[in-house]
Amino acid sequence: MVSPPYESNVKSIVGVSSPPIGLAYLASVLRGKHHVKVLDANVLGYSFDDVRRELRGFYPDVVGITSVTPSIYHAYHVAKIAKDVREDCKVIVGGPHVTFLPNRTLRECKFIDVVVRGEAEETISELIEAIEKGVWENVKGITFRRGDQIVSNEPRPFVKNIDEIPFPSWDLLPMDKYKFSGQRYAAMLTSRGCPFKCSFCASSRLFGGLWRGRSPDNVIEEIRILREKFGIKNIEFVDDTFTLSQKRAESICDEIVREGLDISWGASSRVDTLSRGLVEKMRRAGCWILFLGIESGCQKILDAIGKRITVEQARKAVKIVKEAGIKVLGSFIIGFLQDTIETVKETIRFAKILKLDYAEFSILTPYPGTLVYEYAKKNNLLLTEDWSKYTGLEPVMQIEGLSPSNIKSLIQKAYLSFYLTPRNIYNWLKNKQFTLIKSAIKAITNHLKTEILMRT
């Protein structure tokens, strides 16, 4: 299974590359009956030639590839390499992009045999068995070729109790390569799905609008494995909303403290799922940073995108998190359909007023599967469907109140005005947070590079 070579602009909340957890989960459900190898080409610094070499050495019957929207062409290239190496191998691709565009994926890349849609653990196990028998037409959750036709089988039901899914095969990943501040780092998924329906996010649709949380005991067991077997001290819980069930989050924190697990961790949350008691427990359990999806400082915009929060809730959440001693990274999006220069300036001012420790500004990108993509597609608002440009660094959608040049200028203004302040620079230097300083500088320079390239 391959995570293709691709230098993503979207990394973890601490600015480092995360392990391909999805592939590691799939490896665990397969390896009891099959010989499995996981190749994280990105963290290994591999080129496509390196991938070719690895595939020649392993000579697999089946090659599975994961991809998000901006890296889909890299996945296509890996698919071609797989067929070059072994013409009769079956190439499977999965991930959010292909889940929502399975037919288009197969039309765009003739080297892909099967698209796995949505949650893949049960599907991949059944599919591999079916491939061995030579017939996979009855496997739920896949789209495939039948002669000149493309066929989509019925969806696969979601796993109800995700405690039943085996832990990721961490031992098949180069765990010594994932590091933050010189220490080993790992990412964990303690829940799946999101019940909210924000217009810019596909997560709710990807998991059927369901939220399923692992039990605290199950989460603690995996933390213990990462800590004891792999020497992991830094963990990111990559759930859409770690705190959706406050009771569960508190229980996890209580167990971390009771077990004396020496870890430092971060997570993502909504501003309306936090309480003072919860964040204080999180801090005692080792939480050092929270990612809050605030999105806009304009209430009109928040209402329009279906975020279902208020600016006042954002203020209160940031306040209690910081008072608990946890750093806050606030995420904002520029270029909503309803945005104007004034609403974006309001967002930038709000980010500064909140006195966040870190801020992330991105350009609204209508990813397949989102409501905004469907609206833009229907109303001919997409400037391009070159998926490599869907990075959050440049405009790909026409906005009535903002031109593409407006949006790029405002993104630069947001980063420069937020980060280049005496207070931020002093605090970072005082706390010796050099890695995060470098991440912030890289975020700024990425946007500046984009602007320079667009003008040349």
LINGIUR-V802015 format. One record per pair of residues at least 6 apart in sequence whose C-alpha atoms are under 8 Angstrom apart, sorted by sequence separation. I is the first residue (numbers start at 1). J is the second residue. D is the distance in Angstrom with one decimal. If there is no record, write none. Layout:
BEGIN
i=[I	I]
j=[J	J]
d=[D	D]
END
This chain:
BEGIN
i=[11	12	30	41	83	106	130	144	145	178	179	203	204	226	227	243	296	302	303	321	322	366	367	368	376	390	398	419	428	11	82	98	106	116	143	144	177	178	197	242	295	302	321	366	389	67	83	106	116	143	144	176	178	196	302	351	428	27	66	82	106	127	130	143	175	194	195	335	395	428	27	41	65	105	142	143	175	193	194	318	334	366	394	27	141	142	175	193	299	385	79	127	141	142	197	299	383	384	395	65	102	126	140	141	142	193	194	196	298	383	384	395	24	65	139	140	141	193	195	297	382	383	394	23	102	138	140	141	192	193	194	195	332	382	383	63	99	123	137	140	193	194	195	381	382	3	98	99	100	123	193	194	381	75	98	99	123	192	193	381	63	93	98	99	123	192	193	3	20	91	92	191	192	267	294	2	19	91	92	93	94	95	96	191	192	265	266	269	271	330	376	419	1	90	91	92	93	94	95	96	191	264	265	266	267	268	269	270	271	90	91	92	93	94	95	118	190	191	263	264	265	266	267	268	269	270	271	367	90	92	94	117	190	262	264	265	266	267	268	269	270	366	72	116	117	242	243	244	266	268	365	17	59	60	63	65	67	94	116	117	241	242	243	244	330	365	51	55	59	61	62	63	64	65	66	67	68	69	115	116	241	242	243	246	254	257	329	332	334	365	61	62	63	64	65	66	67	68	69	83	114	115	235	237	239	240	241	245	246	250	253	257	328	329	330	331	332	333	334	335	336	364	415	416	52	56	60	61	62	63	64	65	66	67	68	114	115	190	233	234	235	236	237	238	239	240	241	244	249	253	256	327	328	329	330	331	332	333	334	335	363	415	48	52	55	62	64	67	114	233	234	235	236	237	238	243	327	328	329	330	331	332	333	334	362	363	365	366	67	80	113	114	232	233	234	235	236	237	243	250	253	254	305	329	333	362	363	364	365	366	79	113	216	220	246	250	253	363	365	412	52	76	79	123	215	216	219	227	304	1	5	6	7	76	216	217	220	227	301	412	1	2	3	4	5	6	76	216	220	227	290	292	294	295	296	318	411	412	1	2	3	4	5	119	203	224	272	288	289	290	291	292	293	294	295	296	301	1	2	3	4	106	117	118	217	271	288	289	290	291	292	293	294	295	296	301	318	2	3	106	119	216	287	288	289	290	291	292	293	315	408	5	103	186	289	291	5	102	272	279	280	283	5	271	272	275	279	283	301	5	23	271	274	283	408	106	121	276	280	363	272	275	276	279	298	186	193	194	271	297	103	184	185	188	190	192	193	194	271	297	184	185	186	187	188	189	190	191	192	276	296	298	363	158	183	184	185	186	187	188	189	190	191	297	298	362	162	183	184	185	186	187	188	189	297	361	161	162	163	183	185	187	188	191	296	297	160	162	163	190	297	161	297	361	393	180	297	361	393	163	167	175	360	359	394	393	359	335	339	341	2	4	338	340	341	358	1	2	3	4	337	338	339	340	1	2	3	4	336	337	338	339	1	2	3	335	337	1	6	341	345	344	348	352	4	335	351	357	6	5	4	348	4	3	335	334	4	334	334	358	118	119	118	29	26	26	30	25	29	26	200	199	99	198	199	198	199	197	198	96	197	196	44	40	44	38	39	40	43	37	38	43	29	29	28	28	25	28	25	27	28	25	26	27	25	24	25	24	22	24	21	24	24	19	19	18	17	16	16	206	16	200	205	200	202	205	14	21	200	201	202	19	21	200	202	18	19	201	202	18	201	202	200	201	199	200	199	200	199	200	13	12	13	181	180	101	100	100	97	97	97	96	13	69	69	73	72	73	13	71	72	70	71	69	70	69	70	70	69	70	10	9	15	14	15	14]
j=[17	18	36	47	89	112	136	150	151	184	185	209	210	232	233	249	302	308	309	327	328	372	373	374	382	396	404	425	434	18	89	105	113	123	150	151	184	185	204	249	302	309	328	373	396	75	91	114	124	151	152	184	186	204	310	359	436	36	75	91	115	136	139	152	184	203	204	344	404	437	37	51	75	115	152	153	185	203	204	328	344	376	404	38	152	153	186	204	310	396	91	139	153	154	209	311	395	396	407	78	115	139	153	154	155	206	207	209	311	396	397	408	38	79	153	154	155	207	209	311	396	397	408	38	117	153	155	156	207	208	209	210	347	397	398	79	115	139	153	156	209	210	211	397	398	20	115	116	117	140	210	211	398	93	116	117	141	210	211	399	82	112	117	118	142	211	212	23	40	111	112	211	212	287	314	23	40	112	113	114	115	116	117	212	213	286	287	290	292	351	397	440	23	112	113	114	115	116	117	118	213	286	287	288	289	290	291	292	293	113	114	115	116	117	118	141	213	214	286	287	288	289	290	291	292	293	294	390	114	116	118	141	214	286	288	289	290	291	292	293	294	390	97	141	142	267	268	269	291	293	390	43	85	86	89	91	93	120	142	143	267	268	269	270	356	391	78	82	86	88	89	90	91	92	93	94	95	96	142	143	268	269	270	273	281	284	356	359	361	392	89	90	91	92	93	94	95	96	97	111	142	143	263	265	267	268	269	273	274	278	281	285	356	357	358	359	360	361	362	363	364	392	443	444	81	85	89	90	91	92	93	94	95	96	97	143	144	219	262	263	264	265	266	267	268	269	270	273	278	282	285	356	357	358	359	360	361	362	363	364	392	444	78	82	85	92	94	97	144	263	264	265	266	267	268	273	357	358	359	360	361	362	363	364	392	393	395	396	98	111	144	145	263	264	265	266	267	268	274	281	284	285	336	360	364	393	394	395	396	397	111	145	248	252	278	282	285	395	397	444	85	109	112	156	248	249	252	261	338	36	40	41	42	111	251	252	255	262	336	447	37	38	39	40	41	42	112	252	256	263	326	328	330	331	332	354	447	448	38	39	40	41	42	156	240	261	309	325	326	327	328	329	330	331	332	333	338	39	40	41	42	144	155	156	255	309	326	327	328	329	330	331	332	333	334	339	356	41	42	145	158	255	326	327	328	329	330	331	332	354	447	45	143	226	329	331	46	143	313	320	321	324	47	313	314	317	321	325	343	48	66	314	317	326	451	150	165	320	324	407	317	320	321	324	343	232	239	240	317	343	150	231	232	235	237	239	240	241	318	344	232	233	234	235	236	237	238	239	240	324	344	346	411	207	232	233	234	235	236	237	238	239	240	346	347	411	212	233	234	235	236	237	238	239	347	411	212	213	214	234	236	238	239	242	347	348	212	214	215	242	349	214	350	414	446	234	351	415	447	218	222	230	415	415	450	450	418	395	399	401	63	65	399	401	402	419	63	64	65	66	399	400	401	402	64	65	66	67	399	400	401	402	65	66	67	399	401	66	71	406	410	410	414	418	71	402	418	424	74	74	74	418	75	75	407	407	78	410	411	440	206	207	207	121	120	121	125	121	125	124	305	305	206	305	306	306	307	306	307	206	307	307	174	173	177	172	173	174	177	172	173	178	165	166	166	167	165	168	166	168	169	167	168	169	168	168	169	169	168	170	168	172	173	173	178	178	178	178	179	369	180	364	369	365	367	370	180	187	366	367	368	186	188	367	369	186	187	369	370	187	370	371	370	371	370	371	371	372	372	373	236	236	266	435	435	368	368	369	367	368	369	369	291	367	368	387	387	388	329	387	388	387	388	387	388	388	389	390	390	391	391	391	436	436	439	439]
d=[5.4	6.1	7.2	7.3	6.6	6.3	4.9	5.7	6.1	5.8	4.8	7.9	7.1	5.4	6.3	5.6	6.3	7.0	7.8	7.3	6.9	5.6	5.9	7.6	5.8	7.0	7.6	7.6	7.1	6.8	7.4	6.2	7.5	7.3	7.0	5.4	7.6	5.3	6.0	6.9	7.5	6.9	7.2	4.5	7.3	6.2	7.9	7.9	7.7	5.5	6.6	6.4	6.8	6.3	7.2	7.3	8.0	6.3	7.1	7.4	7.7	6.4	7.7	4.2	7.4	6.3	5.9	7.9	5.7	6.8	7.6	7.1	6.5	8.0	6.0	6.2	7.9	6.2	4.9	6.9	6.4	7.6	7.9	7.4	7.7	5.7	7.9	6.0	6.3	7.9	6.4	6.3	6.0	7.7	7.8	6.3	7.9	5.8	7.2	7.8	6.1	6.8	5.6	5.9	7.6	7.5	7.3	7.1	7.3	5.0	7.5	7.6	7.2	7.7	7.0	5.4	4.4	5.1	4.6	6.3	6.0	5.1	6.9	7.0	7.6	7.2	5.6	4.6	7.4	7.6	5.8	5.5	7.7	4.4	6.3	7.9	7.4	7.1	7.6	5.1	6.6	5.9	6.1	5.5	6.2	6.9	6.7	6.8	7.6	6.7	5.5	5.1	5.0	7.9	7.7	4.3	6.4	7.8	4.5	7.7	7.0	7.1	6.9	5.7	7.8	5.7	6.5	7.9	7.0	7.1	6.2	7.1	5.3	7.8	6.7	7.8	7.6	5.1	6.0	6.6	5.9	7.7	7.8	5.5	6.5	5.9	5.5	6.9	6.5	7.6	7.3	7.5	6.7	7.7	5.3	4.8	5.1	5.0	7.3	7.0	4.1	4.7	4.7	6.0	6.9	5.6	6.2	5.8	7.5	6.1	6.6	5.8	6.2	6.4	7.0	7.2	6.2	5.7	6.0	5.8	6.0	4.8	5.2	4.5	5.3	6.2	7.4	7.4	7.9	7.0	7.7	5.4	5.5	7.7	6.5	7.1	5.6	6.1	6.0	7.1	7.8	7.9	7.7	6.1	5.7	6.3	7.8	7.5	7.7	7.8	6.2	6.8	7.4	7.8	7.1	7.7	7.6	7.8	4.7	7.5	7.8	5.9	5.9	7.8	6.6	7.4	7.6	6.9	7.0	7.6	5.3	6.3	6.0	6.2	5.8	6.7	6.1	7.7	5.6	6.6	5.4	5.8	7.6	7.0	7.3	7.2	6.4	7.5	7.0	5.7	4.8	4.7	4.9	4.7	4.7	5.1	5.5	6.2	5.1	6.7	6.7	5.1	7.2	7.4	7.3	6.3	4.6	7.8	7.4	6.1	6.2	5.4	5.7	6.1	6.4	5.8	6.1	5.7	6.1	5.8	6.1	6.4	8.0	7.1	6.1	6.0	6.8	6.5	5.9	6.1	5.6	6.4	5.5	7.6	5.5	5.8	6.3	6.3	6.7	5.9	6.4	5.4	6.2	6.3	6.7	7.2	6.4	5.9	7.7	5.8	5.8	7.8	5.4	4.5	4.8	4.7	4.9	5.0	4.9	5.2	4.8	5.9	7.2	7.4	6.9	7.4	7.7	7.1	4.6	4.6	5.0	4.7	4.9	4.9	6.9	6.0	6.0	6.4	5.3	6.2	6.1	6.5	5.6	5.8	5.3	5.9	7.2	7.8	8.0	5.6	6.0	7.3	7.6	6.0	5.6	6.7	5.8	7.3	7.0	6.7	7.8	7.2	8.0	7.2	5.7	6.4	6.4	7.3	6.7	7.5	5.6	6.6	6.7	7.1	7.0	7.4	5.2	6.4	7.4	7.1	7.2	6.1	6.2	7.3	7.5	7.9	7.4	7.8	7.5	7.6	7.9	7.9	6.7	7.4	6.2	7.7	7.1	8.0	7.7	6.5	6.1	6.0	6.2	7.0	4.9	5.7	7.6	5.0	7.0	7.7	7.0	7.1	6.2	5.7	5.7	7.0	7.5	7.0	4.8	4.8	4.9	5.5	4.7	7.9	7.9	7.3	6.7	7.5	5.3	6.3	6.1	6.2	6.1	5.6	3.8	6.5	6.6	6.1	6.2	5.9	6.5	7.6	7.7	7.9	8.0	7.4	4.8	4.4	5.1	4.8	5.0	4.9	5.9	5.1	7.9	7.1	7.4	7.2	7.1	7.8	6.8	7.6	6.7	5.9	5.7	6.1	6.0	6.1	6.9	6.4	7.8	7.4	7.3	7.9	7.2	7.2	6.2	6.3	6.3	7.5	8.0	6.6	6.2	6.2	7.7	7.8	6.1	6.8	7.9	6.8	7.4	5.5	6.6	6.4	7.1	7.8	7.8	5.9	5.4	7.5	7.4	7.6	7.5	6.4	6.1	6.8	7.9	6.6	5.4	7.7	6.6	7.0	5.8	7.0	6.7	6.5	6.9	7.4	7.8	8.0	5.2	6.7	6.5	5.5	6.1	5.7	7.6	5.7	7.4	7.8	7.8	6.3	7.5	7.6	7.6	6.5	4.8	5.0	4.6	4.9	5.4	6.3	8.0	5.8	6.2	7.2	7.1	7.0	6.5	5.8	6.4	5.8	5.9	5.5	4.0	6.7	7.5	7.3	5.5	7.1	7.9	6.3	7.9	7.2	5.2	7.4	7.4	6.0	6.9	7.4	7.7	7.7	5.3	7.1	7.8	7.4	7.2	7.1	6.4	6.5	7.0	7.4	8.0	8.0	7.4	7.2	7.6	7.9	7.8	7.3	7.4	7.4	7.8	4.8	6.7	7.9	5.6	6.2	6.1	7.5	5.5	7.8	6.1	5.8	4.5	4.9	5.6	7.5	7.5	7.1	7.2	7.1	5.8	6.6	7.1	7.0	7.8	8.0	6.5	7.6	7.9	7.5	5.7	6.1	7.8	7.3	7.5	7.5	7.0	6.9	6.1	7.7	5.9	8.0	6.5	7.0	6.7	8.0	7.2	7.9	6.1	7.4	7.1	6.6	7.3	5.6	6.2	7.1	6.6	7.2	7.3	5.3	7.8	5.9	6.2	4.9	7.9	6.5	5.2	6.9	7.5	7.8	7.9	7.3	7.4	6.0	7.4	8.0	6.7	6.7	6.6	7.5	7.8	6.8	6.2	6.9	7.9	5.9	7.0	7.3	5.4	6.4	7.6	6.2	4.2	4.6	6.4	4.9	7.9	6.5	6.6	7.4	7.7	7.6	7.2	7.0	6.9	7.7	7.3	7.6	6.7	7.4	7.0	7.5	7.4	7.9	7.6	7.4	6.5	7.7	7.5	6.8	7.6	7.6	5.1	6.9	6.7	7.8	4.7	6.3	5.4	7.8	5.6	7.8	6.0	6.5	4.9	5.7	5.5	7.9	7.9	7.8	7.7	6.3	7.9	7.1	6.1	5.4	7.8	6.3	7.7	7.9	6.7	7.1	7.9	7.7	7.1	7.2	7.7	7.6	7.5	5.1	6.4	5.9	4.4	7.4	6.4	5.2	6.8	5.9	7.8	6.8	7.4	7.1	5.8	7.9]
END
